[in-house]
Amino acid sequence: MNLPKFLLGDNTDFTDDIFIIHTEFPRFIINLKDDEIEWLEEFKNEDEEELSVEVATLIELASGFYDREMERYEGN
């Protein structure tokens, strides 16, 4: 199965939260309400430095994905 790089998620138990799921390595879920990230991967200490550089880019990509999706919803 081919999955998109990002998925949009919500849950009625978290009415103010909007989640973006990143399905490629490093997999994570970000809550756009507060930019909290839940990693779905285990990392070694030496990986954390490289990952910290990527995090800003991944958050930016996730936010861009959300903005694009909202524009598409509003256009329909």
Secondary structure, 3 states (H helix, E strand, C coil): CCCCCEEEECCCCCCCCCEEEECCCCCEEEECCCCEEEECCCCCHHHHHHHHHHHHHHHHHHHHHHHHHHHHHHHC
